[in-house]
């Protein structure tokens, strides 16, 4: 299921352009337009799930794939061995700006991140 007005749903469906680096039947991965590090990818489920609070047994495959694709992406980005961060923001106080669950995969050099 997708939400018509959700920017991430539009990216996942191909209706909006993005620098997509990976896509399968469960997730879409693209570069953040405001990166905080040399490598800053967003990992989203292809289905609309608003936040971590909306994950349940029916979304287990999406949640698992969001995490299991990380090592492959980190390898392709050249950050697997040096290290990286995985961040998920939930709700407005948790700094979630787009109401579609997503992981930030961040790495490439040690720096201060605005996400803590």
Residue frames relative to the residue before (quaternion, step in Angstrom):
aa qw qx qy qz dx dy dz
X 1.0000 0.0000 0.0000 0.0000 0.00 0.00 0.00
X 0.0978 -0.7910 0.6026 0.0396 3.56 -1.03 0.83
X 0.3674 -0.6973 0.5726 0.2256 3.54 -1.24 0.56
X 0.5267 -0.6863 0.4146 0.2824 3.57 -0.76 1.08
X 0.7728 0.3673 -0.1859 0.4831 3.60 0.92 -0.87
X 0.5194 0.6418 -0.4136 0.3838 3.60 1.25 0.13
X 0.4381 -0.7185 0.4796 0.2486 3.58 -0.64 1.13
X 0.6717 0.4863 -0.3136 0.4625 3.62 0.96 -0.76
X 0.6012 0.5273 -0.3604 0.4802 3.62 1.09 -0.58
X 0.6462 0.5191 -0.3147 0.4625 3.57 1.02 -0.80
X 0.6351 0.5064 -0.3256 0.4840 3.60 1.04 -0.74
X 0.6728 0.5094 -0.2996 0.4451 3.60 0.85 -0.98
X 0.7116 0.4510 -0.2577 0.4731 3.59 1.03 -0.75
X 0.5131 -0.6522 0.4117 0.3768 3.59 1.26 -0.28
X 0.4757 0.6834 -0.4305 0.3483 3.59 1.29 0.06
X 0.7574 0.2251 -0.1420 0.5962 3.60 1.25 -0.42
X 0.4793 -0.6872 0.4728 0.2729 3.56 -0.98 0.84
X 0.1184 0.7403 -0.6575 0.0748 3.50 -1.25 0.66
X 0.5107 -0.6085 0.4997 0.3451 3.56 -1.27 0.35
X 0.0573 -0.8375 0.5431 -0.0171 3.56 0.30 1.32
X 0.1779 -0.8066 0.5600 0.0647 3.56 -0.82 1.07
X 0.7884 0.0255 -0.0070 0.6146 3.59 1.26 -0.33
X 0.1166 0.7700 -0.6241 0.0632 3.55 -1.15 0.67
X 0.0457 0.7589 -0.6495 0.0129 3.54 -1.10 0.79
X 0.7583 -0.3926 0.2424 0.4606 3.60 -1.17 -0.26
X 0.7295 0.4206 -0.2384 0.4838 3.62 1.21 -0.33
X 0.8325 0.1200 -0.0204 0.5405 3.59 0.92 -0.88
X 0.1922 -0.7203 0.6528 0.1343 3.49 -1.40 0.36
X 0.1007 -0.7948 0.5980 0.0227 3.57 -0.93 0.92
X 0.0852 0.7984 -0.5880 0.0974 3.55 -0.84 1.02
X 0.5931 -0.5831 0.4293 0.3521 3.54 -1.27 0.41
X 0.4843 -0.6484 0.5110 0.2898 3.54 -1.05 0.85
X 0.4327 -0.7163 0.4790 0.2649 3.61 -0.89 0.86
X 0.7374 0.2594 -0.1902 0.5940 3.59 1.30 -0.20
X 0.0417 -0.8573 0.5125 0.0257 3.60 0.55 1.12
X 0.2969 -0.7460 0.5728 0.1650 3.54 -1.17 0.73
X 0.7578 0.1778 -0.1209 0.6160 3.58 1.34 0.02
X 0.7042 -0.4607 0.3133 0.4401 3.61 -1.20 0.27
X 0.7597 0.1733 -0.1221 0.6148 3.58 1.09 -0.66
X 0.1761 0.7636 -0.5992 0.1636 3.59 -0.60 1.16
X 0.0239 0.8151 -0.5712 0.0941 3.53 -0.19 1.38
X 0.2503 -0.7208 0.6226 0.1738 3.54 -1.25 0.54
X 0.1530 -0.7732 0.6135 0.0485 3.54 -0.87 1.05
X 0.0257 0.8175 -0.5709 0.0713 3.57 -0.56 1.19
X 0.4580 -0.6178 0.5318 0.3546 3.58 -1.17 0.41
X 0.5425 -0.6181 0.4571 0.3388 3.58 -1.13 0.60
X 0.6655 0.4402 -0.2866 0.5303 3.59 1.20 -0.49
X 0.5016 -0.6520 0.4735 0.3147 3.57 -1.11 0.62
X 0.1003 0.7159 -0.6818 0.1123 3.52 -0.79 1.18
X 0.4271 -0.7646 0.4125 0.2504 3.57 -0.43 1.18
X 0.8045 -0.1478 0.1307 0.5602 3.61 0.78 -0.92
X 0.7266 -0.3964 0.3286 0.4548 3.54 -1.34 0.02
X 0.6080 0.5726 -0.3444 0.4288 3.59 1.12 -0.64
X 0.7006 0.4639 -0.2609 0.4752 3.59 1.19 -0.43
X 0.4733 0.6601 -0.4511 0.3699 3.59 1.25 0.16
X 0.0864 0.7706 -0.6268 0.0762 3.51 -1.01 0.90
X 0.7778 -0.3423 0.2295 0.4746 3.57 -1.24 -0.09
X 0.6483 0.5373 -0.3253 0.4304 3.60 1.02 -0.71
X 0.7205 0.4095 -0.2352 0.5077 3.61 1.22 -0.42
X 0.3242 0.7937 -0.4720 0.2055 3.59 1.28 0.14
X 0.6514 0.5222 -0.3293 0.4411 3.60 0.94 -0.81
X 0.6408 0.5118 -0.3247 0.4712 3.60 1.02 -0.77
X 0.6736 0.5026 -0.2957 0.4541 3.58 0.86 -0.99
X 0.6568 0.5067 -0.3118 0.4633 3.58 0.92 -0.87
X 0.6778 0.4949 -0.3041 0.4507 3.59 0.87 -0.90
X 0.5916 0.5685 -0.3698 0.4360 3.60 1.05 -0.71
X 0.7219 0.4210 -0.2444 0.4917 3.59 1.01 -0.76
X 0.7067 0.4858 -0.2948 0.4213 3.60 0.86 -0.85
X 0.6126 0.5370 -0.3621 0.4530 3.61 1.18 -0.29
X 0.4960 0.7046 -0.4071 0.3031 3.60 1.22 -0.44
X 0.6831 0.4790 -0.3359 0.4371 3.69 0.67 -0.86
X 0.6360 0.5227 -0.3249 0.4655 3.60 1.02 -0.77
X 0.6626 0.4932 -0.2988 0.4780 3.59 0.95 -0.86
X 0.6445 0.5240 -0.3181 0.4571 3.57 0.97 -0.88
X 0.6264 0.5257 -0.3298 0.4716 3.58 1.05 -0.75
X 0.6803 0.4913 -0.2888 0.4609 3.60 0.86 -0.94
X 0.6939 0.4616 -0.2634 0.4858 3.58 1.10 -0.70
X 0.4553 -0.7076 0.4328 0.3236 3.60 1.27 -0.19
X 0.5967 0.5792 -0.3581 0.4245 3.59 1.17 0.52
X 0.3828 0.7554 -0.4689 0.2507 3.60 1.24 0.02
X 0.7461 0.4096 -0.2294 0.4721 3.59 0.81 -0.96
X 0.6971 0.4750 -0.2815 0.4574 3.62 0.97 -0.80
X 0.5584 -0.6282 0.3695 0.3962 3.57 1.18 -0.49
X 0.0445 -0.7804 0.6232 -0.0232 3.50 -1.28 0.51
X 0.3546 -0.6959 0.5765 0.2399 3.53 -1.37 0.16
X 0.1551 -0.7232 0.6634 0.1131 3.52 -1.25 0.62
X 0.0003 0.8141 -0.5777 0.0591 3.56 -0.63 1.15
X 0.0270 -0.7615 0.6473 0.0217 3.55 -1.06 0.83
X 0.1883 -0.7728 0.6003 0.0836 3.54 -0.72 1.12
X 0.0881 -0.8022 0.5901 0.0230 3.57 -1.02 0.84
X 0.8425 0.1034 -0.1115 0.5167 3.58 -0.73 1.09
X 0.6902 -0.5080 0.3229 0.4018 3.55 -1.26 0.35
X 0.6722 0.4721 -0.3115 0.4777 3.63 0.94 -0.72
X 0.6691 0.4666 -0.2861 0.5027 3.58 1.26 -0.40
X 0.5150 -0.6898 0.3685 0.3509 3.57 1.37 0.27
X 0.3495 0.7087 -0.5361 0.2970 3.60 1.05 0.65
X 0.1971 -0.8210 0.5302 0.0776 3.57 -0.46 1.23
X 0.7510 0.2532 -0.1601 0.5884 3.60 1.06 -0.72
X 0.3527 -0.7644 0.5096 0.1779 3.56 -0.71 1.11
X 0.5199 0.5014 -0.4813 0.4966 3.52 0.59 1.33
X 0.4897 -0.6956 0.4297 0.3028 3.58 -0.51 1.16
X 0.1444 0.7869 -0.5887 0.1157 3.56 -0.97 0.87
X 0.3060 -0.7051 0.6100 0.1927 3.49 -1.31 0.56
X 0.2623 -0.6975 0.6386 0.1919 3.53 -1.19 0.67
X 0.1119 -0.7444 0.6556 0.0607 3.58 -0.89 0.99
X 0.0139 0.8357 -0.5382 0.1086 3.54 -0.35 1.33
X 0.2998 0.7455 -0.5607 0.1998 3.57 -0.91 0.92
X 0.4174 0.7267 -0.5007 0.2166 3.51 -1.30 -0.15
X 0.7513 -0.2010 0.0910 0.6220 3.55 1.16 -0.52
X 0.5377 -0.6212 0.4583 0.3389 3.52 -1.16 0.56
X 0.1998 0.7658 -0.5865 0.1721 3.54 -0.78 1.04
X 0.5746 -0.5501 0.4610 0.3933 3.55 -1.29 0.20
X 0.1801 -0.7886 0.5821 0.0826 3.56 -0.80 1.01
X 0.4910 -0.6665 0.4675 0.3102 3.57 -0.95 0.77
X 0.6444 0.5246 -0.3222 0.4536 3.60 1.24 -0.27
X 0.7137 -0.5146 0.2496 0.4045 3.56 1.15 0.44
